[in-house]
């Protein structure tokens, strides 16, 4: 999608601090850090949200999120993976993305 900032990041047409990438996903630091580790994991292919993702895409993004947390050293202490679907849930960029958060106690409910 031509005007999607996440598509531009995936194509290396917009700046981002990339922490992982492969042929299917790109993971990069969130500019609005909410925790010491706050990374966004996106599919390279444009998918608007989890509501539109097929199981293979959702699984690939989830596996990459786990890898990012593990490689950052948070597998044992714990981490949170969250995705927002739609404006009422707080989705501000209409491209599927999983937030990986770790490095501090994360309260519940998250709201």
matplotlib code that plots the C-alpha trace (Angstrom):
import matplotlib.pyplot as plt

x = [0.0, 1.7, 0.8, 1.3, 4.2, 4.8, 5.0, 7.5, 9.6, 9.4, 10.7, 13.5, 11.9, 11.3, 13.7, 13.4, 15.7, 15.3, 16.0, 15.0, 14.0, 13.5, 11.6, 8.2, 8.5, 10.2, 10.7, 11.6, 11.8, 8.6, 9.2, 6.8, 8.5, 6.2, 8.8, 12.6, 11.8, 9.1, 9.3, 6.7, 6.6, 4.9, 4.4, 6.1, 2.9, 0.2, -2.6, -4.7, -5.2, -5.5, -9.1, -7.9, -4.9, -4.9, -3.5, -0.2, 0.5, -0.7, 1.5, 4.5, 4.2, 3.6, 6.7, 8.8, 7.6, 8.7, 12.0, 12.5, 11.8, 14.0, 16.9, 16.6, 16.9, 13.3, 12.2, 12.7, 11.5, 8.5, 7.2, 3.8, 2.7, -0.4, -2.1, -4.9, -7.7, -9.5, -9.7, -11.7, -8.9, -6.2, -4.9, -3.4, -1.7, -3.8, -1.2, -1.1, 1.5, 2.3, 3.8, 6.5, 6.9, 9.3, 11.8, 9.5, 6.5, 3.4, 0.1, -3.3, -5.7, -3.5, -6.2]
y = [0.0, 3.2, 5.5, 3.0, 4.0, 0.4, -0.8, 1.9, 0.7, -2.9, -1.7, 0.4, 3.5, 5.1, 5.1, 2.7, 0.9, -2.6, -5.4, -8.4, -9.0, -11.9, -12.6, -12.5, -10.0, -6.9, -6.0, -2.5, -0.3, 1.6, 5.4, 5.8, 3.3, 2.1, -0.3, -0.8, -3.3, -2.0, -3.5, -3.7, -6.8, -6.5, -8.7, -7.4, -7.9, -5.3, -6.7, -4.1, -5.9, -9.3, -9.4, -9.7, -11.9, -15.6, -18.1, -18.4, -14.7, -14.4, -17.4, -16.0, -12.6, -14.3, -16.5, -13.5, -11.6, -14.5, -14.6, -10.9, -11.2, -14.3, -12.7, -9.5, -11.8, -11.7, -15.3, -16.2, -13.0, -12.6, -10.3, -9.2, -9.4, -7.4, -6.3, -3.7, -4.2, -1.1, 2.5, 1.6, -0.7, 1.9, 0.8, 3.9, 2.4, 0.2, -2.4, -5.6, -5.1, -6.9, -4.9, -6.8, -5.2, -6.2, -5.0, -3.8, -5.2, -4.9, -4.3, -5.9, -4.8, -3.0, -0.4]
z = [0.0, -1.2, 1.7, 4.6, 6.8, 7.9, 4.2, 3.7, 6.7, 5.4, 2.0, 3.6, 2.2, 5.7, 8.6, 11.5, 13.9, 12.7, 15.2, 13.0, 9.5, 7.2, 4.0, 5.8, 8.7, 9.9, 13.6, 14.6, 17.7, 18.5, 18.6, 21.6, 23.9, 26.7, 28.2, 27.9, 25.1, 22.8, 19.3, 16.6, 14.5, 11.1, 8.0, 4.9, 3.0, 3.8, 6.0, 7.7, 11.0, 12.7, 11.6, 8.0, 8.6, 7.7, 10.1, 8.4, 8.6, 12.2, 13.2, 11.4, 13.1, 16.5, 16.1, 15.1, 18.2, 20.4, 18.7, 19.3, 23.0, 23.3, 21.5, 23.7, 26.8, 28.0, 27.5, 31.1, 32.9, 30.6, 28.0, 26.5, 22.9, 22.0, 18.8, 18.5, 16.0, 14.9, 16.3, 19.4, 20.4, 19.8, 16.4, 14.9, 11.8, 9.6, 9.1, 11.2, 14.0, 17.2, 20.1, 22.0, 25.5, 28.3, 30.8, 33.5, 35.4, 33.1, 34.9, 34.2, 32.9, 30.3, 29.4]

ax = plt.figure().add_subplot(projection="3d")
ax.plot(x, y, z, "-o")
ax.set_aspect("equal")
plt.show()
